[in-house]
Amino acid sequence: MKKKDVLRVKVKPTNSPTTNESFTIELTDFKPDYSASLEMKWENTSIKVPIISTADDRIMAQIQENLIVKKVENAGLLNKGAQYYFFNKKDLNQALEWSITSETLSVDNINYSVLTVNILERLKRYSEAIESAQKALELARKKDMTDDVKNLEEKIKDLKIKKSK
């Protein structure tokens, strides 16, 4: 039978506090490093199989190769690198550099401008964030993007409050 096994893992079953009428498989215990658990439950038994992802390693290797080593001047790639660093709480100064460069390469992309504002806000560089948000607001008005105009006006108010504290 072992010859035909695709995967075999050793886990310790635990007693489930509730009775499961039917066999259930769920992904649980999600973590920021993209790991999780594959949990299987039946009757009063539960087992968890750890799932480890190498997504962050692979993404960071691509960022390293394209943006740091090759220094690719592509607005989309620079913005994606900046987003990844921002959302995954990596080097925010590097994210800011890439975001500003992506804005320079694609001056009409409001999303690139908004990312720069958000990075500056997280860095607590409120004066620069306000200035950047005002530029983004001008662009949103020029492109008649009413939702973005409203959101940026609110963002500027919020940044001014944070700056005054």
C-alpha positions as protocol buffer text, in pm:
chain_id: "A"
residue {
  index: 1
  type: MET
  ca { x: 0 y: 0 z: 0 }
}
residue {
  index: 2
  type: LYS
  ca { x: 284 y: 243 z: 76 }
}
residue {
  index: 3
  type: LYS
  ca { x: 401 y: 224 z: -286 }
}
residue {
  index: 4
  type: LYS
  ca { x: 85 y: 401 z: -403 }
}
residue {
  index: 5
  type: ASP
  ca { x: 86 y: 668 z: -131 }
}
residue {
  index: 6
  type: VAL
  ca { x: 132 y: 1021 z: -260 }
}
residue {
  index: 7
  type: LEU
  ca { x: 176 y: 1168 z: 86 }
}
residue {
  index: 8
  type: ARG
  ca { x: 213 y: 1024 z: 431 }
}
residue {
  index: 9
  type: VAL
  ca { x: 239 y: 1235 z: 748 }
}
residue {
  index: 10
  type: LYS
  ca { x: 256 y: 1159 z: 1118 }
}
residue {
  index: 11
  type: VAL
  ca { x: 25 y: 1363 z: 1338 }
}
residue {
  index: 12
  type: LYS
  ca { x: -116 y: 1328 z: 1685 }
}
residue {
  index: 13
  type: PRO
  ca { x: -494 y: 1314 z: 1702 }
}
residue {
  index: 14
  type: THR
  ca { x: -665 y: 1526 z: 1963 }
}
residue {
  index: 15
  type: ASN
  ca { x: -1005 y: 1495 z: 2122 }
}
residue {
  index: 16
  type: SER
  ca { x: -1247 y: 1741 z: 1972 }
}
residue {
  index: 17
  type: PRO
  ca { x: -1464 y: 1932 z: 2224 }
}
residue {
  index: 18
  type: THR
  ca { x: -1762 y: 1884 z: 1994 }
}
residue {
  index: 19
  type: THR
  ca { x: -1891 y: 1585 z: 1807 }
}
residue {
  index: 20
  type: ASN
  ca { x: -1865 y: 1608 z: 1430 }
}
residue {
  index: 21
  type: GLU
  ca { x: -2149 y: 1427 z: 1258 }
}
residue {
  index: 22
  type: SER
  ca { x: -1964 y: 1414 z: 926 }
}
residue {
  index: 23
  type: PHE
  ca { x: -1602 y: 1401 z: 820 }
}
residue {
  index: 24
  type: THR
  ca { x: -1480 y: 1759 z: 773 }
}
residue {
  index: 25
  type: ILE
  ca { x: -1166 y: 1901 z: 611 }
}
residue {
  index: 26
  type: GLU
  ca { x: -1078 y: 2268 z: 668 }
}
residue {
  index: 27
  type: LEU
  ca { x: -784 y: 2501 z: 626 }
}
residue {
  index: 28
  type: THR
  ca { x: -722 y: 2672 z: 960 }
}
residue {
  index: 29
  type: ASP
  ca { x: -456 y: 2860 z: 1158 }
}
residue {
  index: 30
  type: PHE
  ca { x: -356 y: 3098 z: 878 }
}
residue {
  index: 31
  type: LYS
  ca { x: -36 y: 3289 z: 952 }
}
residue {
  index: 32
  type: PRO
  ca { x: 130 y: 3590 z: 785 }
}
residue {
  index: 33
  type: ASP
  ca { x: 407 y: 3367 z: 651 }
}
residue {
  index: 34
  type: TYR
  ca { x: 142 y: 3192 z: 436 }
}
residue {
  index: 35
  type: SER
  ca { x: 147 y: 2877 z: 647 }
}
residue {
  index: 36
  type: ALA
  ca { x: -171 y: 2713 z: 772 }
}
residue {
  index: 37
  type: SER
  ca { x: -308 y: 2383 z: 897 }
}
residue {
  index: 38
  type: LEU
  ca { x: -515 y: 2127 z: 715 }
}
residue {
  index: 39
  type: GLU
  ca { x: -757 y: 2018 z: 986 }
}
residue {
  index: 40
  type: MET
  ca { x: -958 y: 1698 z: 958 }
}
residue {
  index: 41
  type: LYS
  ca { x: -1238 y: 1624 z: 1204 }
}
residue {
  index: 42
  type: TRP
  ca { x: -1466 y: 1330 z: 1256 }
}
residue {
  index: 43
  type: GLU
  ca { x: -1668 y: 1212 z: 1555 }
}
residue {
  index: 44
  type: ASN
  ca { x: -1470 y: 1334 z: 1859 }
}
residue {
  index: 45
  type: THR
  ca { x: -1134 y: 1335 z: 1682 }
}
residue {
  index: 46
  type: SER
  ca { x: -935 y: 1614 z: 1522 }
}
residue {
  index: 47
  type: ILE
  ca { x: -597 y: 1616 z: 1351 }
}
residue {
  index: 48
  type: LYS
  ca { x: -399 y: 1905 z: 1207 }
}
residue {
  index: 49
  type: VAL
  ca { x: -144 y: 1870 z: 932 }
}
residue {
  index: 50
  type: PRO
  ca { x: 88 y: 2173 z: 907 }
}
residue {
  index: 51
  type: ILE
  ca { x: 116 y: 2331 z: 564 }
}
residue {
  index: 52
  type: ILE
  ca { x: 423 y: 2543 z: 504 }
}
residue {
  index: 53
  type: SER
  ca { x: 444 y: 2779 z: 209 }
}
residue {
  index: 54
  type: THR
  ca { x: 754 y: 2909 z: 38 }
}
residue {
  index: 55
  type: ALA
  ca { x: 558 y: 3185 z: -137 }
}
residue {
  index: 56
  type: ASP
  ca { x: 734 y: 3465 z: 48 }
}
residue {
  index: 57
  type: ASP
  ca { x: 1078 y: 3322 z: -35 }
}
residue {
  index: 58
  type: ARG
  ca { x: 986 y: 3291 z: -403 }
}
residue {
  index: 59
  type: ILE
  ca { x: 832 y: 3639 z: -423 }
}
residue {
  index: 60
  type: MET
  ca { x: 1127 y: 3796 z: -242 }
}
residue {
  index: 61
  type: ALA
  ca { x: 1367 y: 3617 z: -482 }
}
residue {
  index: 62
  type: GLN
  ca { x: 1177 y: 3761 z: -780 }
}
residue {
  index: 63
  type: ILE
  ca { x: 1181 y: 4108 z: -627 }
}
residue {
  index: 64
  type: GLN
  ca { x: 1554 y: 4071 z: -554 }
}
residue {
  index: 65
  type: GLU
  ca { x: 1628 y: 3963 z: -911 }
}
residue {
  index: 66
  type: ASN
  ca { x: 1408 y: 4215 z: -1095 }
}
residue {
  index: 67
  type: LEU
  ca { x: 1407 y: 4526 z: -879 }
}
residue {
  index: 68
  type: ILE
  ca { x: 1732 y: 4511 z: -683 }
}
residue {
  index: 69
  type: VAL
  ca { x: 1981 y: 4330 z: -909 }
}
residue {
  index: 70
  type: LYS
  ca { x: 1850 y: 4408 z: -1260 }
}
residue {
  index: 71
  type: LYS
  ca { x: 1692 y: 4740 z: -1150 }
}
residue {
  index: 72
  type: VAL
  ca { x: 1406 y: 4694 z: -1398 }
}
residue {
  index: 73
  type: GLU
  ca { x: 1241 y: 5030 z: -1477 }
}
residue {
  index: 74
  type: ASN
  ca { x: 884 y: 4905 z: -1515 }
}
residue {
  index: 75
  type: ALA
  ca { x: 612 y: 5098 z: -1334 }
}
residue {
  index: 76
  type: GLY
  ca { x: 394 y: 4791 z: -1284 }
}
residue {
  index: 77
  type: LEU
  ca { x: 673 y: 4575 z: -1139 }
}
residue {
  index: 78
  type: LEU
  ca { x: 797 y: 4857 z: -917 }
}
residue {
  index: 79
  type: ASN
  ca { x: 446 y: 4917 z: -786 }
}
residue {
  index: 80
  type: LYS
  ca { x: 389 y: 4546 z: -723 }
}
residue {
  index: 81
  type: GLY
  ca { x: 717 y: 4529 z: -530 }
}
residue {
  index: 82
  type: ALA
  ca { x: 619 y: 4837 z: -330 }
}
residue {
  index: 83
  type: GLN
  ca { x: 276 y: 4688 z: -257 }
}
residue {
  index: 84
  type: TYR
  ca { x: 427 y: 4359 z: -145 }
}
residue {
  index: 85
  type: TYR
  ca { x: 668 y: 4534 z: 90 }
}
residue {
  index: 86
  type: PHE
  ca { x: 390 y: 4761 z: 222 }
}
residue {
  index: 87
  type: PHE
  ca { x: 129 y: 4492 z: 284 }
}
residue {
  index: 88
  type: ASN
  ca { x: 381 y: 4245 z: 428 }
}
residue {
  index: 89
  type: LYS
  ca { x: 548 y: 4505 z: 652 }
}
residue {
  index: 90
  type: LYS
  ca { x: 890 y: 4476 z: 493 }
}
residue {
  index: 91
  type: ASP
  ca { x: 1131 y: 4766 z: 429 }
}
residue {
  index: 92
  type: LEU
  ca { x: 899 y: 5065 z: 398 }
}
residue {
  index: 93
  type: ASN
  ca { x: 1172 y: 5301 z: 283 }
}
residue {
  index: 94
  type: GLN
  ca { x: 1246 y: 5068 z: -9 }
}
residue {
  index: 95
  type: ALA
  ca { x: 872 y: 5039 z: -79 }
}
residue {
  index: 96
  type: LEU
  ca { x: 851 y: 5419 z: -86 }
}
residue {
  index: 97
  type: GLU
  ca { x: 1141 y: 5447 z: -329 }
}
residue {
  index: 98
  type: TRP
  ca { x: 980 y: 5197 z: -568 }
}
residue {
  index: 99
  type: SER
  ca { x: 637 y: 5357 z: -532 }
}
residue {
  index: 100
  type: ILE
  ca { x: 769 y: 5705 z: -612 }
}
residue {
  index: 101
  type: THR
  ca { x: 960 y: 5568 z: -913 }
}
residue {
  index: 102
  type: SER
  ca { x: 646 y: 5388 z: -1038 }
}
residue {
  index: 103
  type: GLU
  ca { x: 458 y: 5719 z: -1011 }
}
residue {
  index: 104
  type: THR
  ca { x: 729 y: 5893 z: -1212 }
}
residue {
  index: 105
  type: LEU
  ca { x: 713 y: 5629 z: -1483 }
}
residue {
  index: 106
  type: SER
  ca { x: 333 y: 5629 z: -1498 }
}
residue {
  index: 107
  type: VAL
  ca { x: 215 y: 5977 z: -1397 }
}
residue {
  index: 108
  type: ASP
  ca { x: -155 y: 5914 z: -1464 }
}
residue {
  index: 109
  type: ASN
  ca { x: -199 y: 5606 z: -1242 }
}
residue {
  index: 110
  type: ILE
  ca { x: -390 y: 5714 z: -932 }
}
residue {
  index: 111
  type: ASN
  ca { x: -331 y: 5379 z: -758 }
}
residue {
  index: 112
  type: TYR
  ca { x: 45 y: 5432 z: -763 }
}
residue {
  index: 113
  type: SER
  ca { x: -4 y: 5775 z: -602 }
}
residue {
  index: 114
  type: VAL
  ca { x: -235 y: 5639 z: -333 }
}
residue {
  index: 115
  type: LEU
  ca { x: 18 y: 5370 z: -241 }
}
residue {
  index: 116
  type: THR
  ca { x: 282 y: 5639 z: -194 }
}
residue {
  index: 117
  type: VAL
  ca { x: 43 y: 5828 z: 36 }
}
residue {
  index: 118
  type: ASN
  ca { x: -23 y: 5514 z: 241 }
}
residue {
  index: 119
  type: ILE
  ca { x: 347 y: 5431 z: 275 }
}
residue {
  index: 120
  type: LEU
  ca { x: 427 y: 5786 z: 386 }
}
residue {
  index: 121
  type: GLU
  ca { x: 143 y: 5767 z: 638 }
}
residue {
  index: 122
  type: ARG
  ca { x: 272 y: 5440 z: 782 }
}
residue {
  index: 123
  type: LEU
  ca { x: 619 y: 5599 z: 808 }
}
residue {
  index: 124
  type: LYS
  ca { x: 449 y: 5884 z: 999 }
}
residue {
  index: 125
  type: ARG
  ca { x: 578 y: 6135 z: 743 }
}
residue {
  index: 126
  type: TYR
  ca { x: 249 y: 6319 z: 749 }
}
residue {
  index: 127
  type: SER
  ca { x: 355 y: 6643 z: 578 }
}
residue {
  index: 128
  type: GLU
  ca { x: 488 y: 6450 z: 278 }
}
residue {
  index: 129
  type: ALA
  ca { x: 181 y: 6225 z: 282 }
}
residue {
  index: 130
  type: ILE
  ca { x: -48 y: 6531 z: 270 }
}
residue {
  index: 131
  type: GLU
  ca { x: 151 y: 6679 z: -19 }
}
residue {
  index: 132
  type: SER
  ca { x: 140 y: 6348 z: -206 }
}
residue {
  index: 133
  type: ALA
  ca { x: -234 y: 6308 z: -136 }
}
residue {
  index: 134
  type: GLN
  ca { x: -301 y: 6657 z: -270 }
}
residue {
  index: 135
  type: LYS
  ca { x: -121 y: 6569 z: -595 }
}
residue {
  index: 136
  type: ALA
  ca { x: -324 y: 6249 z: -617 }
}
residue {
  index: 137
  type: LEU
  ca { x: -641 y: 6451 z: -548 }
}
residue {
  index: 138
  type: GLU
  ca { x: -560 y: 6684 z: -841 }
}
residue {
  index: 139
  type: LEU
  ca { x: -514 y: 6381 z: -1066 }
}
residue {
  index: 140
  type: ALA
  ca { x: -842 y: 6228 z: -946 }
}
residue {
  index: 141
  type: ARG
  ca { x: -1027 y: 6552 z: -1015 }
}
residue {
  index: 142
  type: LYS
  ca { x: -867 y: 6582 z: -1359 }
}
residue {
  index: 143
  type: LYS
  ca { x: -979 y: 6227 z: -1442 }
}
residue {
  index: 144
  type: ASP
  ca { x: -1326 y: 6285 z: -1290 }
}
residue {
  index: 145
  type: MET
  ca { x: -1285 y: 5997 z: -1043 }
}
residue {
  index: 146
  type: THR
  ca { x: -1550 y: 6101 z: -789 }
}
residue {
  index: 147
  type: ASP
  ca { x: -1499 y: 5812 z: -545 }
}
residue {
  index: 148
  type: ASP
  ca { x: -1123 y: 5871 z: -538 }
}
residue {
  index: 149
  type: VAL
  ca { x: -1176 y: 6244 z: -492 }
}
residue {
  index: 150
  type: LYS
  ca { x: -1399 y: 6179 z: -190 }
}
residue {
  index: 151
  type: ASN
  ca { x: -1158 y: 5921 z: -42 }
}
residue {
  index: 152
  type: LEU
  ca { x: -855 y: 6145 z: -90 }
}
residue {
  index: 153
  type: GLU
  ca { x: -1031 y: 6446 z: 64 }
}
residue {
  index: 154
  type: GLU
  ca { x: -1106 y: 6229 z: 370 }
}
residue {
  index: 155
  type: LYS
  ca { x: -749 y: 6098 z: 374 }
}
residue {
  index: 156
  type: ILE
  ca { x: -608 y: 6452 z: 371 }
}
residue {
  index: 157
  type: LYS
  ca { x: -833 y: 6552 z: 663 }
}
residue {
  index: 158
  type: ASP
  ca { x: -720 y: 6243 z: 854 }
}
residue {
  index: 159
  type: LEU
  ca { x: -353 y: 6310 z: 780 }
}
residue {
  index: 160
  type: LYS
  ca { x: -384 y: 6670 z: 895 }
}
residue {
  index: 161
  type: ILE
  ca { x: -530 y: 6548 z: 1226 }
}
residue {
  index: 162
  type: LYS
  ca { x: -246 y: 6297 z: 1268 }
}
residue {
  index: 163
  type: LYS
  ca { x: 11 y: 6565 z: 1183 }
}
residue {
  index: 164
  type: SER
  ca { x: -129 y: 6801 z: 1448 }
}
residue {
  index: 165
  type: LYS
  ca { x: -92 y: 6546 z: 1729 }
}
